Amino acid sequence: MNNTVVVYKSKYGSTKKYAEWIAEELGSDIIENKSIKVDSLSKYDTIIYGGGLYAGGINGVSLITDNFNQFQDKKLIIFTCGLADTDSEENIKGIHNIIDKVFTKEMKEKVKFFHLRGGMDYSKLTIVHKLMMGMLKKAVSKKSPEELKEEDREMLETYGKKVDFTDKNSIKPLIDYIRE
């Protein structure tokens, strides 16, 4: 898979971890988004882009969307990384809503998407993200026990701690797709 590149943008490390696992598994090049020149991607047949999910967007994915016309002849894969449980249909629906806002119909027909679960270390969050998580905790805390979803309980139990849901086995569908 030497004609494949994994490009990623990671704020807290989970996306980077997945990018490294994918590149290692495929024996491909790996480049951090901030170090890339769009023209340098022209030599690759397959471009895998990974970015974290933040406030309704995918971190750094404008590299792909803004330059989509240059990638028409490429196999394009996007993987998202976020705290939300990817086994939940409701969460996947939310991720697809984000994708619908960022990608045109034409882009979605060309790109294959994968969703991976990340982690969070509250001590490393920016002040904005700490405030957002605090507001979320406050909102979830107001729910009655019957209203709480499993994910809500999980968030309340782990609030302020380091949590890591990354799982190397979760890249298998992406790897299988690349190899087919």
C-alpha positions in Angstrom: 0.0 0.0 0.0 2.9 2.4 -0.7 0.6 4.5 -2.9 -1.6 5.4 0.1 -1.3 8.3 2.5 -2.9 8.9 5.9 -3.4 12.6 6.6 -4.7 13.6 10.0 -5.4 16.5 12.3 -5.5 15.7 16.0 -6.2 18.1 18.8 -5.9 15.7 21.8 -4.3 12.6 20.4 -7.0 10.0 19.6 -7.1 10.8 15.9 -3.3 10.7 15.7 -3.3 7.3 17.4 -5.8 5.9 14.8 -3.9 7.5 11.9 -0.7 5.8 13.1 -2.4 2.4 13.5 -3.9 2.7 10.0 -0.6 3.8 8.4 1.3 1.0 10.2 -1.3 -1.6 9.1 -1.2 -0.5 5.5 2.5 0.4 5.4 1.6 3.8 4.1 2.9 7.3 4.5 1.5 9.4 7.3 1.4 13.2 7.3 0.0 15.6 9.8 -2.4 18.1 8.2 -0.4 21.2 9.3 2.7 19.9 7.4 1.0 19.1 4.1 1.0 20.8 0.8 -2.0 19.9 -1.3 0.1 19.3 -4.4 2.1 16.6 -2.5 -1.0 14.5 -2.4 -1.1 14.1 -6.2 1.3 11.2 -6.2 -1.1 9.0 -4.1 -3.9 6.9 -5.4 -5.6 6.6 -2.0 -6.0 9.4 0.5 -7.2 8.6 4.0 -8.1 11.7 6.1 -8.7 11.6 9.8 -10.1 14.4 11.9 -11.8 14.8 15.2 -15.5 15.8 15.6 -15.9 19.2 17.2 -19.0 21.4 17.4 -20.6 20.3 14.2 -17.5 19.9 12.1 -14.6 17.6 11.3 -11.2 19.0 12.3 -9.2 20.2 9.3 -11.4 18.4 6.7 -11.4 21.6 4.6 -8.1 20.2 3.2 -10.3 17.7 1.4 -13.5 19.7 0.8 -11.7 22.9 -0.5 -9.5 20.8 -2.8 -12.0 18.2 -3.8 -11.6 18.8 -7.6 -7.9 17.9 -7.3 -8.8 14.5 -5.8 -11.4 13.3 -8.3 -9.2 10.5 -9.5 -8.3 9.3 -6.0 -9.8 6.8 -3.6 -10.9 9.0 -0.7 -11.6 7.8 2.8 -12.5 10.0 5.7 -12.5 8.8 9.3 -13.9 10.8 12.1 -12.9 10.5 15.7 -15.1 11.5 18.6 -16.2 10.8 22.1 -19.6 9.6 21.1 -20.3 5.9 21.2 -20.3 4.7 17.5 -22.5 1.7 18.4 -25.4 4.1 19.0 -27.7 4.7 16.0 -28.6 8.2 17.4 -24.9 9.2 17.5 -24.2 7.8 14.0 -27.2 9.9 12.8 -25.7 13.0 14.4 -22.3 12.3 12.7 -24.1 11.9 9.4 -25.8 15.3 10.0 -22.3 16.8 10.4 -21.2 15.1 7.2 -24.3 16.4 5.3 -23.4 20.0 6.4 -19.7 19.7 5.3 -19.9 17.6 2.1 -21.9 18.1 -1.0 -23.9 15.2 -2.5 -21.2 14.8 -5.2 -18.5 14.5 -2.5 -20.5 12.0 -0.4 -20.9 9.8 -3.5 -17.1 9.7 -3.9 -15.9 9.5 -0.3 -16.2 6.5 2.0 -16.7 7.4 5.7 -15.7 5.6 8.9 -16.4 6.6 12.5 -14.1 5.7 15.3 -14.5 6.4 19.0 -11.8 8.5 20.7 -11.1 9.6 24.2 -10.7 12.7 26.4 -8.3 13.9 29.0 -10.1 16.7 30.8 -6.8 18.1 32.1 -5.7 18.8 28.5 -8.9 20.5 27.2 -8.8 24.1 26.1 -10.9 26.5 28.1 -13.6 26.5 25.4 -13.9 22.7 25.4 -13.9 22.7 29.2 -16.8 25.2 29.2 -18.7 23.2 26.6 -18.2 19.9 28.6 -19.3 21.8 31.8 -22.5 23.0 30.1 -23.1 19.5 28.8 -22.7 18.0 32.3 -25.0 20.6 33.8 -27.7 19.8 31.2 -27.3 16.0 31.6 -27.4 16.3 35.4 -30.8 17.9 35.2 -32.3 14.8 33.5 -34.3 12.4 35.6 -32.7 8.9 36.1 -35.3 7.5 33.6 -34.3 10.0 30.9 -30.6 9.2 31.2 -29.1 7.2 28.3 -26.2 4.9 28.8 -23.9 7.5 27.3 -25.2 10.2 29.7 -24.4 7.9 32.7 -21.0 7.2 31.3 -20.3 10.9 30.9 -21.4 11.7 34.4 -19.2 8.9 35.8 -16.1 9.9 33.9 -16.5 13.7 34.0 -13.2 15.4 34.9 -11.2 12.2 34.3 -9.2 10.7 31.5 -11.2 8.3 29.3 -9.9 6.4 26.4 -12.2 4.4 24.1 -9.7 4.0 21.2 -9.6 0.5 20.0 -7.2 -0.7 17.3 -9.7 -3.4 16.2 -12.1 -0.7 15.2 -9.9 0.2 12.2 -10.5 -3.3 10.6 -13.5 -2.2 8.4 -11.5 0.7 7.1 -8.4 -1.5 6.4 -10.6 -4.1 4.7 -12.2 -1.5 2.5 -8.8 -0.2 1.4 -7.6 -3.7 0.6 -10.6 -4.8 -1.4 
